[in-house]
Amino acid sequence: MNTSNKLTQLVIDVEELLAALSNEHSPEVKELRDQVEDAIASAKHAIATQGKSATARLAHYAGSVDDYITQYPRLAFATGALIGSVIGYVAGLTSSKE
């Protein structure tokens, strides 16, 4: 289970606990309930923002790579070949030492 799922499950559990304490009306419980509800709202906002910002960054990088490949196809091919060669060379060095 990843961190986002764990945090979502924690929020669900805390909301269930708050629902179970709904019949308590002491000032301490009310203050605690308000603080927890604020923390839940903040956590939900953070989860939503994290997903959107990661998706936006990935889309931006994918668009940049696409523009690069479209504008300079020969250079993109040469760059890919160079990176592949370096990876193959490094893999060959590490496997020959074993």
DSSP file (Angstrom, degrees, kcal/mol; ACC not computed):
  #  RESIDUE AA STRUCTURE BP1 BP2  ACC     N-H-->O    O-->H-N    N-H-->O    O-->H-N    TCO  KAPPA ALPHA  PHI   PSI    X-CA   Y-CA   Z-CA
    1    1 A M              0   0    0      0, 0.0     2,-0.0     0, 0.0     0, 0.0   0.000 360.0 360.0 360.0 127.4    0.0    0.0    0.0
    2    2 A N     >  -     0   0    0      1,-0.1     4,-2.2     4,-0.0     5,-0.2  -0.245 360.0 -99.5 -81.5 173.3    1.6    3.3   -1.0
    3    3 A T  H  > S+     0   0    0      1,-0.2     4,-2.6     2,-0.2     5,-0.2   0.873 120.6  53.6 -61.5 -40.9    1.7    6.5    1.1
    4    4 A S  H  > S+     0   0    0      1,-0.2     4,-2.3     2,-0.2    -1,-0.2   0.910 110.2  47.1 -62.8 -41.9   -1.2    8.1   -0.5
    5    5 A N  H  > S+     0   0    0      2,-0.2     4,-2.4     1,-0.2    -1,-0.2   0.885 112.0  51.0 -66.2 -38.5   -3.5    5.1    0.1
    6    6 A K  H  X S+     0   0    0     -4,-2.2     4,-2.4     2,-0.2    -2,-0.2   0.916 111.4  47.5 -64.2 -42.9   -2.3    4.9    3.7
    7    7 A L  H  X S+     0   0    0     -4,-2.6     4,-2.3     2,-0.2    -2,-0.2   0.896 111.5  50.7 -66.0 -39.6   -3.1    8.6    4.2
    8    8 A T  H  X S+     0   0    0     -4,-2.3     4,-2.1    -5,-0.2    -2,-0.2   0.912 110.7  49.1 -63.5 -42.4   -6.5    8.2    2.6
    9    9 A Q  H  X S+     0   0    0     -4,-2.4     4,-2.5     1,-0.2    -2,-0.2   0.895 109.5  52.5 -64.5 -39.3   -7.3    5.2    4.9
   10   10 A L  H  X S+     0   0    0     -4,-2.4     4,-2.5     1,-0.2    -2,-0.2   0.916 108.4  50.4 -61.8 -43.2   -6.2    7.2    7.9
   11   11 A V  H  X S+     0   0    0     -4,-2.3     4,-2.4     1,-0.2    -1,-0.2   0.913 110.7  49.5 -61.3 -42.8   -8.5   10.0    7.0
   12   12 A I  H  X S+     0   0    0     -4,-2.1     4,-2.0     2,-0.2    -2,-0.2   0.921 111.5  49.0 -62.1 -44.2  -11.4    7.6    6.6
   13   13 A D  H  X S+     0   0    0     -4,-2.5     4,-2.1     1,-0.2    -2,-0.2   0.906 111.8  48.2 -63.1 -42.1  -10.7    6.0   10.0
   14   14 A V  H  X S+     0   0    0     -4,-2.5     4,-2.5     1,-0.2    -1,-0.2   0.891 109.4  52.9 -67.4 -38.8  -10.5    9.4   11.7
   15   15 A E  H  X S+     0   0    0     -4,-2.4     4,-2.0     1,-0.2    -1,-0.2   0.893 109.0  50.1 -62.9 -38.3  -13.7   10.5   10.1
   16   16 A E  H  X S+     0   0    0     -4,-2.0     4,-1.9     2,-0.2    -2,-0.2   0.896 109.9  50.8 -65.1 -39.5  -15.4    7.3   11.4
   17   17 A L  H  X S+     0   0    0     -4,-2.1     4,-1.5     2,-0.2    -2,-0.2   0.908 109.2  50.5 -64.1 -41.9  -14.0    8.0   14.8
   18   18 A L  H  < S+     0   0    0     -4,-2.5    -1,-0.2     1,-0.2    -2,-0.2   0.886 108.7  52.2 -63.3 -37.9  -15.4   11.6   14.7
   19   19 A A  H >< S+     0   0    0     -4,-2.0     3,-1.2     1,-0.2    -1,-0.2   0.882 107.8  51.8 -65.0 -36.9  -18.8   10.2   13.7
   20   20 A A  H 3< S+     0   0    0     -4,-1.9     3,-0.5     1,-0.2    -1,-0.2   0.807 110.6  48.9 -68.8 -28.4  -18.7    7.9   16.7
   21   21 A L  T >< S+     0   0    0     -4,-1.5     3,-1.6     1,-0.2    -1,-0.2   0.252  78.2 108.0 -92.1  12.4  -18.0   10.8   19.0
   22   22 A S  T <  S+     0   0    0     -3,-1.2    -1,-0.2     1,-0.3    -2,-0.1   0.748  73.3  56.9 -65.4 -22.7  -20.7   13.0   17.6
   23   23 A N  T 3  S+     0   0    0     -3,-0.5     2,-0.4    -4,-0.2    -1,-0.3   0.555  84.9  96.2 -86.9  -6.1  -22.9   12.6   20.7
   24   24 A E    <   +     0   0    0     -3,-1.6    -3,-0.0     1,-0.1     0, 0.0  -0.706  46.1 175.1 -82.4 130.8  -20.1   14.0   23.0
   25   25 A H        +     0   0    0     -2,-0.4    -1,-0.1     4,-0.0    -3,-0.0   0.142  28.3 129.5-125.6  19.9  -20.6   17.7   23.6
   26   26 A S     >  -     0   0    0      1,-0.1     4,-2.3     4,-0.0     5,-0.2  -0.442  66.7-118.5 -73.3 152.7  -17.9   18.6   26.1
   27   27 A P  H  > S+     0   0    0      0, 0.0     4,-2.4     0, 0.0     5,-0.2   0.851 112.8  53.3 -60.6 -35.7  -15.8   21.7   25.2
   28   28 A E  H  > S+     0   0    0      2,-0.2     4,-2.4     1,-0.2     5,-0.2   0.923 110.9  45.2 -66.7 -43.4  -12.6   19.6   25.0
   29   29 A V  H  > S+     0   0    0      2,-0.2     4,-2.8     1,-0.2    -1,-0.2   0.891 112.8  51.6 -67.3 -39.0  -14.0   17.1   22.6
   30   30 A K  H  X S+     0   0    0     -4,-2.3     4,-2.3     2,-0.2    -2,-0.2   0.916 111.5  47.0 -64.1 -42.5  -15.5   19.9   20.5
   31   31 A E  H  X S+     0   0    0     -4,-2.4     4,-2.2     2,-0.2    -2,-0.2   0.921 113.9  47.5 -64.3 -43.5  -12.1   21.7   20.3
   32   32 A L  H  X S+     0   0    0     -4,-2.4     4,-2.5     1,-0.2    -2,-0.2   0.910 110.6  52.3 -63.3 -42.3  -10.4   18.4   19.5
   33   33 A R  H  X S+     0   0    0     -4,-2.8     4,-2.6     1,-0.2    -2,-0.2   0.908 109.3  49.8 -60.4 -43.0  -13.0   17.6   16.8
   34   34 A D  H  X S+     0   0    0     -4,-2.3     4,-2.1     2,-0.2    -1,-0.2   0.906 111.6  48.3 -62.7 -42.4  -12.5   21.0   15.2
   35   35 A Q  H  X S+     0   0    0     -4,-2.2     4,-2.2     2,-0.2    -2,-0.2   0.910 112.9  47.6 -65.2 -41.8   -8.7   20.6   15.1
   36   36 A V  H  X S+     0   0    0     -4,-2.5     4,-2.6     2,-0.2    -2,-0.2   0.909 110.2  51.9 -67.2 -41.4   -9.0   17.1   13.6
   37   37 A E  H  X S+     0   0    0     -4,-2.6     4,-2.3     1,-0.2    -1,-0.2   0.886 110.1  49.7 -62.9 -37.6  -11.5   18.3   11.0
   38   38 A D  H  X S+     0   0    0     -4,-2.1     4,-2.2     2,-0.2    -1,-0.2   0.907 111.3  49.1 -64.6 -41.2   -9.0   21.1   10.0
   39   39 A A  H  X S+     0   0    0     -4,-2.2     4,-2.4     2,-0.2    -2,-0.2   0.887 110.6  50.6 -65.7 -38.2   -6.2   18.6    9.8
   40   40 A I  H  X S+     0   0    0     -4,-2.6     4,-2.7     2,-0.2     5,-0.2   0.924 110.2  49.2 -64.7 -44.3   -8.3   16.3    7.6
   41   41 A A  H  X S+     0   0    0     -4,-2.3     4,-2.1     1,-0.2    -2,-0.2   0.907 112.2  48.7 -61.5 -40.8   -9.2   19.1    5.3
   42   42 A S  H  X S+     0   0    0     -4,-2.2     4,-2.3     2,-0.2    -1,-0.2   0.903 111.6  49.2 -65.1 -41.4   -5.6   20.1    5.0
   43   43 A A  H  X S+     0   0    0     -4,-2.4     4,-2.4     2,-0.2    -2,-0.2   0.905 110.3  50.4 -65.8 -41.5   -4.5   16.4    4.3
   44   44 A K  H  X S+     0   0    0     -4,-2.7     4,-2.3     1,-0.2    -1,-0.2   0.905 111.0  49.3 -62.6 -40.9   -7.2   16.0    1.6
   45   45 A H  H  X S+     0   0    0     -4,-2.1     4,-2.6    -5,-0.2    -2,-0.2   0.910 110.7  50.2 -64.3 -41.5   -6.0   19.2    0.0
   46   46 A A  H  X S+     0   0    0     -4,-2.3     4,-2.5     2,-0.2    -2,-0.2   0.898 110.3  49.9 -63.9 -40.4   -2.4   18.0    0.1
   47   47 A I  H  X S+     0   0    0     -4,-2.4     4,-1.9     2,-0.2    -1,-0.2   0.928 113.3  45.9 -63.4 -44.9   -3.3   14.7   -1.5
   48   48 A A  H  X S+     0   0    0     -4,-2.3     4,-1.8     1,-0.2    -2,-0.2   0.907 114.5  47.5 -65.7 -41.7   -5.3   16.4   -4.3
   49   49 A T  H  X S+     0   0    0     -4,-2.6     4,-2.8     1,-0.2     5,-0.2   0.895 108.8  54.6 -66.7 -40.5   -2.5   18.9   -4.9
   50   50 A Q  H  X S+     0   0    0     -4,-2.5     4,-2.1     1,-0.2     5,-0.2   0.923 109.7  46.4 -61.0 -45.5    0.2   16.3   -5.0
   51   51 A G  H  X S+     0   0    0     -4,-1.9     4,-1.9     1,-0.2    -1,-0.2   0.905 115.1  46.1 -64.6 -41.9   -1.5   14.2   -7.6
   52   52 A K  H  X S+     0   0    0     -4,-1.8     4,-2.5     2,-0.2    -2,-0.2   0.904 112.8  48.8 -68.9 -41.5   -2.2   17.2   -9.8
   53   53 A S  H  X S+     0   0    0     -4,-2.8     4,-2.4     2,-0.2    -2,-0.2   0.894 111.8  48.8 -69.1 -37.7    1.2   18.7   -9.6
   54   54 A A  H  X S+     0   0    0     -4,-2.1     4,-2.3    -5,-0.2    -1,-0.2   0.906 113.3  47.7 -66.3 -40.6    3.0   15.4  -10.4
   55   55 A T  H  X S+     0   0    0     -4,-1.9     4,-2.4    -5,-0.2    -2,-0.2   0.906 111.9  50.0 -65.3 -41.5    0.7   14.9  -13.4
   56   56 A A  H  X S+     0   0    0     -4,-2.5     4,-2.2     2,-0.2    -2,-0.2   0.904 111.2  48.4 -65.1 -41.2    1.3   18.4  -14.6
   57   57 A R  H  X S+     0   0    0     -4,-2.4     4,-2.6     2,-0.2     5,-0.2   0.924 112.0  49.3 -64.3 -43.4    5.1   18.0  -14.3
   58   58 A L  H  X S+     0   0    0     -4,-2.3     4,-2.5     1,-0.2    -2,-0.2   0.908 111.5  49.1 -62.6 -42.3    5.0   14.7  -16.1
   59   59 A A  H  X S+     0   0    0     -4,-2.4     4,-2.2     2,-0.2    -1,-0.2   0.885 110.8  51.1 -64.3 -38.2    2.9   16.2  -18.9
   60   60 A H  H  X S+     0   0    0     -4,-2.2     4,-2.2     2,-0.2    -2,-0.2   0.938 112.3  45.3 -64.6 -46.7    5.3   19.2  -19.2
   61   61 A Y  H  X S+     0   0    0     -4,-2.6     4,-2.4     2,-0.2    -2,-0.2   0.894 112.4  51.2 -65.4 -39.5    8.3   16.9  -19.5
   62   62 A A  H  X S+     0   0    0     -4,-2.5     4,-2.4     1,-0.2    -1,-0.2   0.903 110.4  49.6 -63.3 -40.4    6.6   14.7  -22.0
   63   63 A G  H  X S+     0   0    0     -4,-2.2     4,-2.5     2,-0.2    -2,-0.2   0.886 110.1  51.0 -64.8 -38.7    5.7   17.7  -24.1
   64   64 A S  H  X S+     0   0    0     -4,-2.2     4,-2.4     2,-0.2    -2,-0.2   0.920 111.4  46.8 -64.9 -43.8    9.3   19.0  -23.9
   65   65 A V  H  X S+     0   0    0     -4,-2.4     4,-2.7     2,-0.2     5,-0.2   0.910 112.1  51.0 -64.6 -41.6   10.7   15.6  -25.1
   66   66 A D  H  X S+     0   0    0     -4,-2.4     4,-2.6     2,-0.2    -2,-0.2   0.917 110.8  48.3 -62.2 -43.5    8.1   15.5  -27.9
   67   67 A D  H  X S+     0   0    0     -4,-2.5     4,-2.6     2,-0.2     5,-0.3   0.912 111.9  50.2 -61.9 -42.4    9.0   19.0  -29.0
   68   68 A Y  H  X S+     0   0    0     -4,-2.4     4,-2.3     2,-0.2    -2,-0.2   0.928 113.5  44.4 -61.9 -46.4   12.7   18.1  -29.0
   69   69 A I  H  < S+     0   0    0     -4,-2.7    -1,-0.2     1,-0.2    -2,-0.2   0.892 115.3  48.6 -67.2 -39.1   12.2   14.9  -31.0
   70   70 A T  H  < S+     0   0    0     -4,-2.6    -2,-0.2    -5,-0.2    -1,-0.2   0.901 117.5  39.8 -68.0 -41.0    9.9   16.6  -33.4
   71   71 A Q  H  < S+     0   0    0     -4,-2.6    -2,-0.2     1,-0.2    -1,-0.2   0.832 130.6  25.0 -79.6 -32.3   12.2   19.6  -34.0
   72   72 A Y     X  +     0   0    0     -4,-2.3     4,-2.4    -5,-0.3    -1,-0.2  -0.589  66.5 160.5-132.4  71.4   15.5   17.7  -34.1
   73   73 A P  H  > S+     0   0    0      0, 0.0     4,-2.2     0, 0.0     5,-0.2   0.883  77.6  47.9 -66.2 -38.1   14.8   14.1  -35.1
   74   74 A R  H  > S+     0   0    0      2,-0.2     4,-2.5     1,-0.2     5,-0.2   0.918 114.0  46.5 -68.6 -41.8   18.4   13.3  -36.1
   75   75 A L  H  > S+     0   0    0      2,-0.2     4,-2.6     1,-0.2    -1,-0.2   0.880 111.5  52.3 -66.4 -37.6   19.9   14.8  -33.0
   76   76 A A  H  X S+     0   0    0     -4,-2.4     4,-2.4     2,-0.2    -2,-0.2   0.905 110.4  48.3 -64.2 -41.2   17.3   12.9  -30.9
   77   77 A F  H  X S+     0   0    0     -4,-2.2     4,-2.5     2,-0.2    -2,-0.2   0.925 112.7  47.9 -63.7 -44.5   18.3    9.6  -32.6
   78   78 A A  H  X S+     0   0    0     -4,-2.5     4,-2.5     2,-0.2    -2,-0.2   0.891 111.5  50.7 -64.0 -39.6   21.9   10.3  -32.0
   79   79 A T  H  X S+     0   0    0     -4,-2.6     4,-2.6     2,-0.2     5,-0.2   0.922 111.2  48.2 -64.0 -44.0   21.3   11.2  -28.4
   80   80 A G  H  X S+     0   0    0     -4,-2.4     4,-2.5     2,-0.2    -2,-0.2   0.905 112.1  49.0 -62.3 -42.0   19.3    8.0  -27.9
   81   81 A A  H  X S+     0   0    0     -4,-2.5     4,-2.3     2,-0.2    -2,-0.2   0.904 112.0  49.0 -64.8 -41.0   22.1    5.9  -29.6
   82   82 A L  H  X S+     0   0    0     -4,-2.5     4,-2.4     2,-0.2    -2,-0.2   0.927 112.4  47.1 -64.4 -45.7   24.7    7.6  -27.4
   83   83 A I  H  X S+     0   0    0     -4,-2.6     4,-2.4     1,-0.2    -2,-0.2   0.915 112.9  49.8 -63.6 -42.4   22.8    7.0  -24.2
   84   84 A G  H  X S+     0   0    0     -4,-2.5     4,-2.4    -5,-0.2    -1,-0.2   0.891 110.6  50.3 -62.3 -39.7   22.1    3.4  -25.2
   85   85 A S  H  X S+     0   0    0     -4,-2.3     4,-2.6     2,-0.2    -2,-0.2   0.912 110.3  49.1 -65.1 -42.8   25.8    2.9  -25.9
   86   86 A V  H  X S+     0   0    0     -4,-2.4     4,-2.7     2,-0.2     5,-0.2   0.921 111.8  48.9 -63.8 -43.4   26.9    4.3  -22.6
   87   87 A I  H  X S+     0   0    0     -4,-2.4     4,-2.4     1,-0.2    -1,-0.2   0.918 113.1  47.8 -62.5 -42.4   24.4    2.1  -20.7
   88   88 A G  H  X S+     0   0    0     -4,-2.4     4,-2.2     2,-0.2    -2,-0.2   0.888 112.1  49.8 -64.3 -39.5   25.6   -1.0  -22.7
   89   89 A Y  H  X S+     0   0    0     -4,-2.6     4,-2.3     2,-0.2    -2,-0.2   0.931 112.7  46.0 -64.7 -46.7   29.3    0.0  -22.0
   90   90 A V  H  X S+     0   0    0     -4,-2.7     4,-2.4     1,-0.2    -2,-0.2   0.900 112.4  51.2 -64.8 -40.5   28.6    0.4  -18.2
   91   91 A A  H  X S+     0   0    0     -4,-2.4     4,-2.1    -5,-0.2    -1,-0.2   0.896 110.2  50.3 -63.2 -39.2   26.7   -2.8  -18.1
   92   92 A G  H  X S+     0   0    0     -4,-2.2     4,-1.7     2,-0.2    -2,-0.2   0.879 109.9  50.2 -65.8 -38.3   29.5   -4.6  -19.8
   93   93 A L  H  X S+     0   0    0     -4,-2.3     4,-1.0     1,-0.2    -2,-0.2   0.919 112.6  46.1 -65.7 -42.6   32.1   -3.2  -17.4
   94   94 A T  H  < S+     0   0    0     -4,-2.4     4,-0.5     1,-0.2    -2,-0.2   0.867 113.8  47.7 -71.3 -34.6   30.1   -4.3  -14.4
   95   95 A S  H  < S+     0   0    0     -4,-2.1     3,-0.4     1,-0.2    -1,-0.2   0.800 107.4  55.6 -78.0 -26.6   29.4   -7.8  -15.7
   96   96 A S  H  < S+     0   0    0     -4,-1.7    -1,-0.2     1,-0.2    -2,-0.2   0.742 101.2  59.0 -76.8 -21.2   33.0   -8.5  -16.7
   97   97 A K     <        0   0    0     -4,-1.0    -1,-0.2     1,-0.2    -2,-0.2   0.687 360.0 360.0 -78.5 -18.0   34.2   -7.7  -13.1
   98   98 A E              0   0    0     -4,-0.5    -1,-0.2    -3,-0.4    -2,-0.1   0.468 360.0 360.0 -80.8 360.0   32.1  -10.4  -11.6
